[in-house]
């Protein structure tokens, strides 16, 4: 039995996420990519993004928000995300179909952002907040995120 995966090899990214290329052919080989030293792009919500590997089924990125910062509140049009917190602390607001909550995020916490969920996050404490997120399907373009009203002022 053969298993096929889809992969696009990361290329340098311009100042927007529109340049992230995705390939829909079988994954030719496994890949390894170290975390880029510098952010490759700024997300629509204002966080610093280091683009990681992607496939035809999903893309991965490292997000970081500096101490004292608050992201813009957004909602995705066609993707859902899974996050895993790697450092720092934050609060995450999510709202979906009448359900709304604010949760505390710390290293080791994972969370989901289903399609159509409004969300916003802000750092707590003196360390940057960082998470690795998988987006499914792969991030399509810069206009994927729609700005929405959130509970906090973006900074």
LUMDREN-568885 format. One line per field, with one value per residue (C-alpha): residue number from 1; residue in three letters; x, y, z. Coordinates in Angstrom, 1 decimal, m for minus. Example, Ala and Ser with C-alpha at 12.3 -4.5 7.8 and 13.67 -1.06 7.14 Angstrom:
<kevos>
nr <- [1; 2]
rest <- [ALA; SER]
X <- [12.3; 13.7]
Y <- [m4.5; m1.1]
Z <- [7.8; 7.1]
</kevos>
This chain:
<kevos>
nr <- [1; 2; 3; 4; 5; 6; 7; 8; 9; 10; 11; 12; 13; 14; 15; 16; 17; 18; 19; 20; 21; 22; 23; 24; 25; 26; 27; 28; 29; 30; 31; 32; 33; 34; 35; 36; 37; 38; 39; 40; 41; 42; 43; 44; 45; 46; 47; 48; 49; 50; 51; 52; 53; 54; 55; 56; 57; 58; 59; 60; 61; 62; 63; 64; 65; 66; 67; 68; 69; 70; 71; 72; 73; 74; 75; 76; 77; 78; 79; 80; 81; 82; 83; 84; 85; 86; 87; 88; 89; 90; 91; 92; 93; 94; 95; 96; 97; 98; 99; 100; 101; 102; 103; 104; 105; 106; 107; 108; 109; 110; 111; 112; 113; 114; 115; 116; 117; 118; 119; 120; 121; 122; 123; 124; 125; 126; 127; 128; 129; 130; 131; 132; 133; 134; 135; 136; 137; 138; 139; 140; 141; 142; 143; 144; 145; 146; 147; 148; 149; 150; 151; 152; 153; 154; 155]
rest <- [UNK; UNK; UNK; UNK; UNK; UNK; UNK; UNK; UNK; UNK; UNK; UNK; UNK; UNK; UNK; UNK; UNK; UNK; UNK; UNK; UNK; UNK; UNK; UNK; UNK; UNK; UNK; UNK; UNK; UNK; UNK; UNK; UNK; UNK; UNK; UNK; UNK; UNK; UNK; UNK; UNK; UNK; UNK; UNK; UNK; UNK; UNK; UNK; UNK; UNK; UNK; UNK; UNK; UNK; UNK; UNK; UNK; UNK; UNK; UNK; UNK; UNK; UNK; UNK; UNK; UNK; UNK; UNK; UNK; UNK; UNK; UNK; UNK; UNK; UNK; UNK; UNK; UNK; UNK; UNK; UNK; UNK; UNK; UNK; UNK; UNK; UNK; UNK; UNK; UNK; UNK; UNK; UNK; UNK; UNK; UNK; UNK; UNK; UNK; UNK; UNK; UNK; UNK; UNK; UNK; UNK; UNK; UNK; UNK; UNK; UNK; UNK; UNK; UNK; UNK; UNK; UNK; UNK; UNK; UNK; UNK; UNK; UNK; UNK; UNK; UNK; UNK; UNK; UNK; UNK; UNK; UNK; UNK; UNK; UNK; UNK; UNK; UNK; UNK; UNK; UNK; UNK; UNK; UNK; UNK; UNK; UNK; UNK; UNK; UNK; UNK; UNK; UNK; UNK; UNK]
X <- [0.0; 1.4; 0.6; 0.8; 1.0; 1.0; 3.7; 4.9; 8.4; 8.5; 9.9; 10.8; 7.5; 6.8; 5.0; 1.7; 0.4; m0.8; 2.6; 2.4; 2.3; 0.6; 1.1; m1.6; 0.5; 1.7; 4.3; 7.6; 9.6; 9.6; 10.8; 12.5; 12.5; 14.0; 12.0; 13.0; 15.0; 12.9; 9.1; 8.3; 5.0; 2.6; m0.8; m4.0; m4.5; m1.2; 0.9; 4.3; 4.3; 7.1; 5.8; 6.6; 5.9; 2.6; 0.9; m2.2; m4.3; m2.9; m0.2; 1.7; 3.0; 4.6; 2.7; 4.1; 2.7; 4.9; 4.2; 1.4; 0.0; m3.5; m4.4; m7.2; m10.4; m10.9; m12.9; m11.8; m13.8; m12.7; m10.2; m10.1; m7.1; m5.6; m3.1; m0.5; 1.0; 4.8; 5.7; 4.3; 0.8; m2.3; m6.1; m8.1; m11.6; m13.7; m17.3; m19.3; m23.0; m24.0; m21.3; m18.6; m15.7; m12.3; m9.7; m6.3; m3.4; m0.1; 2.6; 1.2; m2.4; m4.0; m7.2; m9.4; m10.7; m13.5; m14.5; m16.5; m15.3; m14.5; m11.4; m8.9; m5.9; m3.8; m0.6; m0.4; 2.8; 6.2; 7.1; 6.0; 3.2; 4.0; 2.0; 2.3; m0.9; m2.1; m4.5; m6.8; m7.0; m3.8; m4.0; m5.4; m4.7; m4.4; m8.1; m9.0; m9.3; m12.3; m12.1; m14.9; m15.8; m13.9; m13.9; m10.5; m8.8; m6.1; m2.7]
Y <- [0.0; 3.4; 6.6; 9.9; 13.3; 16.8; 19.3; 22.6; 23.6; 27.0; 29.8; 33.4; 35.2; 38.8; 41.2; 39.3; 35.8; 35.8; 34.5; 31.2; 28.5; 25.2; 22.1; 19.5; 16.6; 13.7; 14.6; 13.8; 13.3; 14.2; 17.7; 19.4; 23.2; 25.0; 27.9; 31.0; 33.5; 36.4; 36.7; 36.1; 38.1; 39.9; 38.2; 40.2; 40.1; 41.8; 38.9; 38.1; 34.9; 32.5; 30.4; 26.7; 23.7; 23.1; 20.4; 20.3; 19.6; 22.1; 24.7; 25.3; 28.5; 29.9; 33.0; 35.4; 38.4; 40.8; 41.5; 44.0; 43.5; 42.6; 41.1; 42.4; 40.4; 38.3; 35.5; 33.2; 32.7; 29.2; 27.7; 26.3; 26.2; 24.1; 25.9; 24.6; 27.1; 26.9; 29.9; 32.9; 33.4; 35.0; 35.2; 34.0; 35.2; 33.0; 33.4; 31.0; 30.6; 32.3; 30.6; 32.9; 32.4; 33.7; 31.1; 31.4; 30.1; 28.8; 26.4; 23.0; 24.2; 23.4; 24.9; 24.9; 27.7; 26.2; 27.7; 30.9; 31.4; 35.0; 35.2; 37.6; 37.1; 39.3; 38.6; 38.4; 38.9; 40.0; 37.3; 37.1; 34.7; 32.1; 29.2; 26.9; 26.6; 24.3; 25.8; 23.5; 23.7; 25.7; 29.5; 30.7; 34.5; 37.7; 38.4; 35.1; 37.0; 39.3; 41.9; 41.6; 43.4; 41.9; 42.5; 44.3; 47.2; 45.9; 47.2]
Z <- [0.0; m0.9; 0.9; m0.9; 0.7; m0.8; m0.2; m1.4; m0.5; 1.2; m0.8; 0.3; 1.1; 0.1; 2.6; 2.2; 2.6; m1.1; m2.2; m0.2; m3.0; m2.5; m4.7; m5.3; m6.4; m4.3; m1.8; m3.5; m0.4; 3.3; 4.1; 7.1; 7.7; 10.7; 12.2; 10.3; 12.4; 11.3; 10.6; 6.9; 7.0; 9.2; 9.6; 9.0; 12.8; 13.3; 14.6; 13.3; 11.2; 10.3; 7.5; 7.9; 5.7; 3.8; 1.8; m0.4; 2.7; 5.1; 6.0; 9.2; 10.6; 13.8; 15.2; 17.7; 19.4; 21.5; 25.2; 25.7; 22.2; 21.1; 17.8; 15.6; 15.8; 12.6; 11.2; 8.4; 5.2; 4.2; 6.6; 10.1; 12.4; 15.1; 17.5; 19.9; 22.3; 22.6; 24.8; 26.7; 27.9; 26.3; 26.4; 23.4; 22.7; 20.3; 19.2; 17.1; 16.5; 19.8; 21.9; 23.2; 25.6; 26.7; 27.5; 29.1; 26.9; 28.1; 26.8; 26.2; 25.4; 22.1; 20.7; 17.6; 15.5; 13.4; 10.1; 10.7; 14.3; 15.2; 17.4; 19.0; 21.3; 23.5; 25.4; 29.2; 31.1; 30.0; 27.4; 23.8; 23.1; 20.4; 18.9; 16.0; 13.9; 11.2; 8.7; 6.7; 3.8; 3.2; 3.7; 0.4; 0.3; 2.3; 2.0; 3.8; 7.2; 7.6; 10.4; 13.0; 16.2; 19.1; 22.9; 23.0; 21.3; 18.8; 19.5]
</kevos>
